[in-house]
Amino acid sequence: MLLGLAIPLALAVLAGVLVGHLVMPGSAELLALALLAALAGRRPRLALGLLVTALVAVQLLTLRGGELAPGLTRQDLRLEGSLISVRRDAGLARVVLSVDACRAATVGLPACEDLTRVRLSFFEAPDLEAGERWGLTVRLRPPSGFANPDTFDYGAWLRREGIQASGYVRRDPPPVRIAEAGVSLRRQALDHLDAQALPDRQARWLAALTLGASERLERADWDLLNASGTTHLVVISGLHVGLVATFALWLARGAARLMTPGAWRLAVWPWWLAAASAVGYAVLAGLEPPALRAMIMTLVGLWVASGRHAPGPWQAWWLALALVLSVDPLSAWRPGLWLSFSAVALLILIWQGRARPRGLSGWLWALVRTQLLLAPVMAAAVLLAFDRLAPTAPLINLVAVPLVSTLLVPLGLLGWLTAWLPPLSMLCWDLFGLLVDALATLLEWAVARLPLWRPDPARVVPFGLALGLAGLLWALPGLAMRLRLAATAALMLVPLGLASAPPMLADGQLQVRIHDVGQGQLIELRTAGYRALYDTGPRFASGFMPLAALWPPGQRFDDVIVSHADQDHAGGLPALLDAHRVRRILAPPGEDVGRPARPCTAGRRWRHDGVSFRILWPPRETAGLSANDRSCVLLISVGDQRLLITGDVGREAERRFLDEVAPGITLLVAGHHGSATSSGLQLVRRLAPRHVIFSAARHNAFGHPADRVVRRFREVGSCLWNTAQDGAVTLWLGDGAQSRLITARPAAWRRGGVEGGCLALESPH
């Protein structure tokens, strides 16, 4: 009966995900009335579906309702809870805490008892182990991240991981360990692994492939796996859990055949043992979302394979989807779920109606054929999900998948099973290490010849859809060969058309993008053939530089203008120079930006593609000026439209170069992130900018932009924008550009409403 309800159950779960995500007014009442009507009408299936929808929606609404209240941002909170995970990076530990108790240190603040999971940065942390209970004083902020076009959405990642706030641990009062970690087989296994004299890469890959400890892989490992399209091999997936279940089933059925030769095929207990092995291995791997998903899919697969109910493969597919989303509704926003289920669905299509292969040659051809049919569709799915394409993946996986599934994982697991016999265990792991080194060498060789491709963002969707449809044409059974060839040829014309797309900018046009980098500044300037940066964003205490996440490596920048050496303006310069090509660096005299730079002084001019650039400040002699007042001030003219960027200069410096700027400008990047020390009344009234952009962080400790500065600009009718609320702000200037302005975040993020044809901005106070 359950299998007959698989599709309705899955649709009910998906409806619950939708209701919980949209939070439509009256949705709870509507669901309750529909459920009562179904019960009154004696419609049990409909009532069950509505109940499932409601339960899934409640899970999501509970998680959302537990997010940190805005009134608790940057306030001291006392937390007690257990460490779920611990990752160390030099002197910094990043921990995820399951919160058992929360209270504000100050009376009168909102309650926080609904907080259940937070992610914390722990500087100079003591020894920490997952499972320990700690009492911590923390400062938190609601889950959010930078919003820049075509980049990783950290805020969305926090939410789909169920993290309701992020922040850092305070040193005063000091953290207190309340209880030691309980017994954990996984932790004991990792401790045992650490005690072995294994090469670093062998130990890392063994932990990842057999215990799901992917956090032990280094950045170089992930880069290699991503570039070769083999990341799926080191995630505890259906492959790993399925292998464990298959091995347990094989042993148990062999034992059953010895014990009951005449009735071993009817024995039920081998299937239960295989299921228990799958569950035990998933628990050992930490029962993280990928392992949980793999466990559920394997259990459904065992049920199907047992043949006692003879369900169809699609019924099992829908049932697995319903169960996974019921247990973990947040999986609906994880690309891994849809990649896994898409791969299984494609396998069903490929093998539907086909006879099982016979003999070794038949199985080898089936493996090659399946991989070749899977490769283009899954490559398209990865491209659409992650904006990257690994050209080597189809051929590399022909070798890597059987190598991992038939040798690496079995050898690794056999080493654990024989851990009580160290010589035999080390023999297994030594062979594992040799194969890992061989696989890594093969991946490095392939990637060196066909590196990872990151297409232009505008080409990702059309190219991904064309590639995916072409793959489906060959995977779907029953299509005529002529149709497949003709349609594939037509679809392959799409990349050729995209390759010849016209340039985005014409002569006399300028694209300006003020990136969202938190409490700092980074402005990208583009003309038809010129690209420059004004400032490089901050470097945080953890060492992270937002600039490193903005573009794929190998970009070219003609000029990088560093306004001054403060870390919120020059902190990203090392990451820029490590990953990209920079022709020239400009910086004020007297400012040490850590790299040789040409002087950025008043009077310097240059012109590209009909766009004029001019430095207005500082003077050649900067003695007596503060670091802020030495900031480079850049004026850009595009026809009769002008852009002014003033760095962190104060009001006195503003008055000294103000006569160089004619009244009325198109765009002003407000000085010093909107601080009251800049954007003086004289500058505001003389320039009366049409648009003003504040580059500031959400919930920043400085109160930027200052309320008096906001009022000044509103009095002269300026449209005000803030990267804290709007994310990255992009503006086009010049002939035919029509001064278009777009923001990375939708208008719903804003605190004000529509006013005077542009969005209003309130100060944080």
Secondary structure, 3 states (H helix, E strand, C coil): CCHHHHHHHHHHHHHHHHHHHHCCCCHHHHHHHHHHHHHHCCCHHHHHHHHHHHHHHHHHHHHHHCCCCHHHCCCEEEEEEEEEEEEEECCEEEEEEEEEEEEECCCCCCCCCCCCEEEEEEECCCCCCCCCEEEEEEEEECCCCCCCCCCCCHHHHHHHCCCCEEEEECCCCCCEEEECCCCCHHHHHHHHHHCCCCCHHHHHHHHHHHHCCHHHCCHHHHHHHHHHCCHHHHCCCHHHHHHHHHHHHHHHHHHHHHHCCCCHHHCCHHHHHHHHHHHHHHHHCCCCHHHHHHHHHHHHHHHHHHCCCCCCHHHHHHHHHHHHHHHCHHHHHCHHHHHHHHHHHHHHHHHCCCCCCCHHHHHHHHHHHHHHHHHHHHHHHHHHHHCCECCCHHHHHHHHHHHHHHHHHHHHHHHHHCCCCHHHHHHHHHHHHHHHHHHHHHHHHHHHHCCCECCCHHHHHHHHHHHHHHHHHHHCCCCCHHHHHHHHHHHCHHHHHHHCCCCCCCCCEEEEEECCCCCCCCEEEECCCCEEEECCCCCCCCCCCHHHHCCCCCCEEEEEECCCCCHHHHCCHHHHHHHCEEEEEEECCCCCCCCCCEECCCCCEEEECCEEEEEEECCCCCCCCCCHHHCCEEEEEECCEEEEECCCCCHHHHHHHHHHCCCCCCEEECHHHHCCCCCCHHHHHHHCCCEEEECCCCCCCCCCCCHHHHHHHHHCCCEEEEHHHHCCEEEEEECCCCCCEEECCCHHHCCCCEECCEECCCCCC
